């Protein structure tokens, strides 16, 4: 089997000190492989986001190890983590996190300006079908359009990994499907390893593999023998 | 309400750094009011107590020699309360261990009673006893400068005779609170002494038995001083009186007055700047706070809190901040005000100081501060009141941004996206950005105002000492001398060049406009003392007619070619007419004898922008050739004194010779004066610059820190997102700092303009017959002011930058703004 792109080994994460301690992760193992689409499923507080933040270089483990290809991410400096995020990871969040003072095109250009081998911003926007909305500011876009701009921004630098935390969480089913289609399209087109957090069980069917989180641990992993198209997802 | 108050306390604690920054700005406003008004009230109180208790005169006059019985006639003038006829005599002092000659004035004390006017405060020893030859009391500043105690002795030449004088007492006089020597620019207590002697003794020495040459009078409460002055002039006219003058023209008094004017000016010019800035800061912080608490406000309204109680809650926050500022300002102001009063006490010699505690000041300052702050917060508070609860509970509509360009131009990338973020944010809140720039520019303006006087003084020093009056010293004769006296002076050791001058007191009249001044005669080949035209080029004195300074031309509405009426005060008040030949700069040597009632130099010791004014720089200068003055006076060629250039190597020899020369009234040592002048200025610069830099730094810090904190609070989410996308801390900070940098940059030219305006109004505010300061601003002053403000801005920005470094990335991503 191929080497994993990202892997977590026996990762634990504890918040707080002293008497009040929250165990967000209690020994998690996870591998993400080249080109795969994974869904992380589970109720709120089950540790999905914590794990995603850790493998995305936004947070650090309490114990255990994380690595990207053959590079250790556990004991690196803040500067190296920043570098890792900049060069290899694309993020998509529930609330889009667009810069309100920049247009759609500029929000994408923000990232391409500092990337090594980016696509053109208009190319990335075309992939999410937003060519005609390039000069609009976020406040002039619908929620689904904003999320697609966020996706375009995340993929414009051709990241090896795309991490999405509840990308459809703030959207209705119709726009949610458009967003999932964009993600799916990018996964198949560019071969970007994609992890999607959701608590919408219907979405699991578009993934290659599904990780079920319960109480800070991965309860089980299922492999979808047959994936469905995003349009078929029931909300 | 209890819960809301608890919220208020916690808000204050949470926002402590911003609250303190605003309170400090307010404190500066309060402190400047308390310092300036407090010190001026204390000084005024001290001065009036000293005047009252020691019966300081209201009218003064000098004559050549008036018979004693005239004093009784003057005393009978209606409105006069008391008169004191006196003898005053210039003296040359020869003090052991001191190379340069010092000058002084000997003033008589009545033999068997205390003076009725201008009494002395006895600090040590006793007053001279009647008839005891050579006993003197000296003023305290002079005694301290030489370490003199009762029992010490020194030599002096009085009326051409050298005598050994015994100090029996050390005194202070209301007449010499500011003791300025003839031709001096600042008091030099080492080189100028006031000596008090028994009347009978001084009358013998000065050949003044049965006569007086100086008189001071006090007036009854509602006396008409102008009529009294006219009557006195009428009585003393035949006895060489050059005209009585009132207290406002008395040197020491006029000086103190100008200090008080400056202090009061400080209380009206500076505090409004701080009040404006603090109102703006309150507005900024409150608007943001209310924006953040929008949903809470909606909730409070929904559960039944009235609009008024919510508005009052936020008003209380403003009042609490003002109260902190008021307390800090009042304490600092009181403390510094007393310090300043003490400093004045040292600079002027008062026997005691009265500190007036002015509680009304705290109330006024507090009231103004709270009102200004509430005015600043009014709009923000109004917005909360106006919001319907249902609307308040929803998040506000997203801000609308605009592109710099539209259409295809939008694709042009002039700036990186990070810079674009900064600039758009700035343009999105243009009023706030403009006010932030304006607030910052005020610090620049304040610093320029603090520093411009040094440029102006440098300019004046250069013009006076190196272009106009280039002599090393000026010798004044006791009475006008024949031309042969020139040979005596030229023969003194070390004299390289000598130029005689003749001055005379006149009233210059054009229609109903008149001014009392002195015509300064200059030789036609004058090289030491030169008359400068409006472009500072030397001009020779005209064969006939007068050259008048700009100020005189404006005051008397004269232009070249006009004829002017001249009343000769030293020649029986005869009236002559002369044409005006030209208008010139009007830089008069301070070495010429100071006319009575003309101040030589103003010196602010406090945090007042105007540090020094050389009266002689402007005064009311009128020039003519020596021969023209001779013709006016119609008594042949006479000289009032000589200006000399000295060989520095033979300076001590010259000093020795001057000390032995009878007939010299005074010697003004220009170079020594300049040194003393510069020393005094240097001391003041340090104190003043420290205070002003402090004030400017507080404003800059208050403005920049608050504005950066609010930006950070508004944009935390955006900045954290950038960090998530892999931007480094430095790159993310840049988004904040570029905006601040642009604002600070815009503030610089604005601040230069403000500084120019402030300085100009300061100059206009102080302009008078006595004082006029040229407005000179060197590029270095603008640069220094900007550098100080930029440095303060960088420090406050760096403090905020540390917060950018500590942004919690994970948390902001999970929340909707």
Boltz contact constraints between the chains, C-beta under 6 A:
constraints:
  - contact:
      token1: [A, 53]
      token2: [B, 810]
      max_distance: 6.0
  - contact:
      token1: [A, 58]
      token2: [B, 809]
      max_distance: 6.0
  - contact:
      token1: [A, 58]
      token2: [B, 810]
      max_distance: 6.0
  - contact:
      token1: [A, 59]
      token2: [B, 810]
      max_distance: 6.0
  - contact:
      token1: [A, 82]
      token2: [B, 726]
      max_distance: 6.0
  - contact:
      token1: [A, 82]
      token2: [B, 728]
      max_distance: 6.0
  - contact:
      token1: [A, 85]
      token2: [B, 726]
      max_distance: 6.0
  - contact:
      token1: [A, 86]
      token2: [B, 726]
      max_distance: 6.0
  - contact:
      token1: [A, 91]
      token2: [B, 724]
      max_distance: 6.0
  - contact:
      token1: [A, 93]
      token2: [B, 813]
      max_distance: 6.0
  - contact:
      token1: [A, 95]
      token2: [B, 816]
      max_distance: 6.0
  - contact:
      token1: [A, 97]
      token2: [B, 721]
      max_distance: 6.0
  - contact:
      token1: [A, 99]
      token2: [B, 421]
      max_distance: 6.0
  - contact:
      token1: [A, 99]
      token2: [B, 718]
      max_distance: 6.0
  - contact:
      token1: [A, 100]
      token2: [B, 398]
      max_distance: 6.0
  - contact:
      token1: [A, 101]
      token2: [B, 401]
      max_distance: 6.0
  - contact:
      token1: [A, 101]
      token2: [B, 421]
      max_distance: 6.0
  - contact:
      token1: [A, 101]
      token2: [B, 424]
      max_distance: 6.0
  - contact:
      token1: [A, 101]
      token2: [B, 425]
      max_distance: 6.0
  - contact:
      token1: [A, 102]
      token2: [B, 417]
      max_distance: 6.0
  - contact:
      token1: [A, 106]
      token2: [B, 417]
      max_distance: 6.0
  - contact:
      token1: [A, 109]
      token2: [B, 417]
      max_distance: 6.0
  - contact:
      token1: [A, 110]
      token2: [B, 417]
      max_distance: 6.0
  - contact:
      token1: [A, 111]
      token2: [B, 725]
      max_distance: 6.0
  - contact:
      token1: [A, 113]
      token2: [B, 416]
      max_distance: 6.0
  - contact:
      token1: [A, 113]
      token2: [B, 417]
      max_distance: 6.0
  - contact:
      token1: [A, 135]
      token2: [B, 410]
      max_distance: 6.0
  - contact:
      token1: [A, 137]
      token2: [B, 401]
      max_distance: 6.0
  - contact:
      token1: [A, 139]
      token2: [B, 398]
      max_distance: 6.0
